[in-house]
Each structure stands twice: as structure tokens, then as C-alpha cells.
Amino acid sequence: MTVTIRHCTTDQAAEVRATLLEVYAEVYADAIKDDPFAGVDRFANGLDNWSARPGWSCVIGYDDGQAVGYAYGAVLPPNARWWGGLLTETDEDLVRETGSRTYALSELMVRVPWRKTGTARQLHDALLAERTEERATLLVRQSHPKVHALYESWGWRTIGDLRPRIEHAPLMHAMLLDLAQH
Ligand SMILES: CC(C)(COP(=O)(O)OP(=O)(O)OC[C@H]1O[C@@H](n2cnc3c(N)ncnc32)[C@H](O)[C@@H]1OP(=O)(O)O)[C@@H](O)C(=O)NCCC(=O)NCCS
């Protein structure tokens, strides 16, 4: 299946905000019920912070006019907080940010009827194809090994354990993807 992709940047954030929150509330309906880290208000705050950042970009997939999923992220600034919760010892250079080195893929989600259709991969590829950074990073929950395996099958490599320095944050795998070869 191929969905129609809409590309957005900070200028369109206000316009697409309600759509992004609506899809989030549906995709994460179960988690929202019992995981304080998954609350809609918390997600909305995160979305507003991310979408105000320089270099924020978002792709939304549409099938027959309805939003079926999306992905977004932004460039990491120098001394990015992103790496602050890294628990695995790594080479200092690996987490050195310049403000133009690394694109952080913050969210990727697809509504259930469009899972296993290639839509997630299409969104992922459409988002990253536009990027000029040398690499991308993402965090995936260690309690979701199948999602972790999915990202590995898309070429991402795991660099260590990371727990974001945010209340209720779960333990994550930190991953990197070389964008030059993507
Ligand atoms: C991640 C996602 C975009 C991938 O879509 P996809 O490429 O169509 O792949 P699938 O939905 O088949 O997911 C791959 C496997 O991971 C599992 N999985 C996906 N999301 C999961 C989650 N949030 N928690 C636990 N397992 C999950 C699926 O059940 C599937 O397992 P299966 O092969 O045994 O059926 C989609 O599953 C999704 O939107 N998930 C919910 C949001 C999410 O977790 N995003 C990732 C944040 S890092």
C-alpha cells in the first residue's frame, strides 16, 4: 500500500496539531489508560516543544483523505539533553553534537488498520529522505523487543541503554542510523 505523504515544518505545526493528537490518542489508547508516561497532555506538551524546535520536520500519511500515521523529529542541538540519560559507556565522539550532525526521530506511529502494509516504512523513509544530517537517532522501549527488532531490520544499530531524565521515563535502547548510506 502507498499512502499520500504530506511534509510539514514548524510553520504548519499549529495547523496539523489536532490531527497529530487525534492519531496519538487512538494508537496509544491502551497505554494512556495505565502508563503515566503516555498521557495525552504529556504527549501534547512534548509535541509543542518538538514542533517549535529549529529543524523540526513531520510527515503525515493520508489514505483516501484520512490521516493514518505520522513521523516527526528535529535536529539535536550542541550538548543535546537527548544523550543525558545514556547509561552505557561510549566513545565521547559518538554523542558529540554540533547542531547539524544528528536528526532525532522522536515519533513514528501508524493506526492499526494500516500496520503491516509498508506504511510505517514509507513514513520513516519519507521523513529521513529529506534530511541533510549525517545520522539519525531514536529511542525504543526495551519492553518492546519487536519494535526494536523492526528498527534493526531497517538498518538501525543499537549503541546502548538510555533512560531519559524525565519523570516516569522507561528504559530505552538508543539507536543510530547512518543517513549517508540510507
Ligand atoms: C511501530 C509501528 C509504526 C510499526 O508498524 P509496522 O511496520 O506496520 O509493524 P507492526 O505494527 O507489525 O509492528 C512490528 C511488531 O512490533 C509489535 N509492536 C508494535 N508496536 C508495539 C508496541 N507499542 N508495543 C509492543 N509491541 C509493538 C507488533 O505487534 C508487531 O509484532 P508481530 O510481528 O508479532 O505482530 C506500529 O506498530 C505502531 O504504530 N506502533 C505503536 C506506536 C509505537 O510503538 N511506535 C514506536 C515508538 S519507538
PDBQT file of the ligand as one rigid body, heavy atoms in Angstrom, charges set to zero:
ROOT
HETATM    1  C1  LIG A 201       5.915   0.872  15.270  1.00  0.00    +0.000 C 
HETATM    2  C2  LIG A 201       4.895   0.825  14.109  1.00  0.00    +0.000 C 
HETATM    3  C3  LIG A 201       4.855   2.176  13.401  1.00  0.00    +0.000 C 
HETATM    4  C4  LIG A 201       5.413  -0.247  13.116  1.00  0.00    +0.000 C 
HETATM    5  O1  LIG A 201       4.410  -0.517  12.161  1.00  0.00    +0.000 OA
HETATM    6  P1  LIG A 201       4.601  -1.753  11.139  1.00  0.00    +0.000 P 
HETATM    7  O2  LIG A 201       5.888  -1.563  10.387  1.00  0.00    +0.000 OA
HETATM    8  O3  LIG A 201       3.368  -1.872  10.363  1.00  0.00    +0.000 OA
HETATM    9  O4  LIG A 201       4.914  -3.006  12.048  1.00  0.00    +0.000 OA
HETATM   10  P2  LIG A 201       3.951  -3.767  13.084  1.00  0.00    +0.000 P 
HETATM   11  O5  LIG A 201       2.834  -2.910  13.529  1.00  0.00    +0.000 OA
HETATM   12  O6  LIG A 201       3.640  -5.100  12.527  1.00  0.00    +0.000 OA
HETATM   13  O7  LIG A 201       4.941  -3.915  14.341  1.00  0.00    +0.000 OA
HETATM   14  C5  LIG A 201       6.011  -4.891  14.338  1.00  0.00    +0.000 C 
HETATM   15  C6  LIG A 201       5.869  -5.782  15.568  1.00  0.00    +0.000 C 
HETATM   16  O8  LIG A 201       6.039  -4.944  16.729  1.00  0.00    +0.000 OA
HETATM   17  C7  LIG A 201       4.907  -5.067  17.610  1.00  0.00    +0.000 C 
HETATM   18  N1  LIG A 201       4.614  -3.725  18.186  1.00  0.00    +0.000 N 
HETATM   19  C8  LIG A 201       4.372  -2.594  17.501  1.00  0.00    +0.000 A 
HETATM   20  N2  LIG A 201       4.149  -1.573  18.340  1.00  0.00    +0.000 NA
HETATM   21  C9  LIG A 201       4.237  -2.076  19.581  1.00  0.00    +0.000 A 
HETATM   22  C10 LIG A 201       4.103  -1.511  20.876  1.00  0.00    +0.000 A 
HETATM   23  N3  LIG A 201       3.843  -0.207  21.037  1.00  0.00    +0.000 N 
HETATM   24  N4  LIG A 201       4.256  -2.332  21.931  1.00  0.00    +0.000 NA
HETATM   25  C11 LIG A 201       4.535  -3.649  21.780  1.00  0.00    +0.000 A 
HETATM   26  N5  LIG A 201       4.691  -4.242  20.571  1.00  0.00    +0.000 NA
HETATM   27  C12 LIG A 201       4.536  -3.464  19.491  1.00  0.00    +0.000 A 
HETATM   28  C13 LIG A 201       3.765  -5.510  16.706  1.00  0.00    +0.000 C 
HETATM   29  O9  LIG A 201       2.776  -6.193  17.446  1.00  0.00    +0.000 OA
HETATM   30  C14 LIG A 201       4.469  -6.412  15.707  1.00  0.00    +0.000 C 
HETATM   31  O10 LIG A 201       4.648  -7.699  16.271  1.00  0.00    +0.000 OA
HETATM   32  P3  LIG A 201       4.161  -9.009  15.455  1.00  0.00    +0.000 P 
HETATM   33  O11 LIG A 201       5.083  -9.051  14.270  1.00  0.00    +0.000 OA
HETATM   34  O12 LIG A 201       4.334 -10.129  16.405  1.00  0.00    +0.000 OA
HETATM   35  O13 LIG A 201       2.740  -8.764  15.038  1.00  0.00    +0.000 OA
HETATM   36  C15 LIG A 201       3.472   0.451  14.603  1.00  0.00    +0.000 C 
HETATM   37  O14 LIG A 201       3.497  -0.863  15.134  1.00  0.00    +0.000 OA
HETATM   38  C16 LIG A 201       2.934   1.403  15.658  1.00  0.00    +0.000 C 
HETATM   39  O15 LIG A 201       2.415   2.450  15.336  1.00  0.00    +0.000 OA
HETATM   40  N6  LIG A 201       3.064   1.026  16.942  1.00  0.00    +0.000 N 
HETATM   41  C17 LIG A 201       2.547   1.827  18.040  1.00  0.00    +0.000 C 
HETATM   42  C18 LIG A 201       3.405   3.058  18.237  1.00  0.00    +0.000 C 
HETATM   43  C19 LIG A 201       4.848   2.713  18.563  1.00  0.00    +0.000 C 
HETATM   44  O16 LIG A 201       5.118   1.851  19.380  1.00  0.00    +0.000 OA
HETATM   45  N7  LIG A 201       5.783   3.417  17.902  1.00  0.00    +0.000 N 
HETATM   46  C20 LIG A 201       7.226   3.190  18.065  1.00  0.00    +0.000 C 
HETATM   47  C21 LIG A 201       7.790   4.071  19.106  1.00  0.00    +0.000 C 
HETATM   48  S1  LIG A 201       9.565   3.845  19.173  1.00  0.00    +0.000 SA
ENDROOT
TORSDOF 0
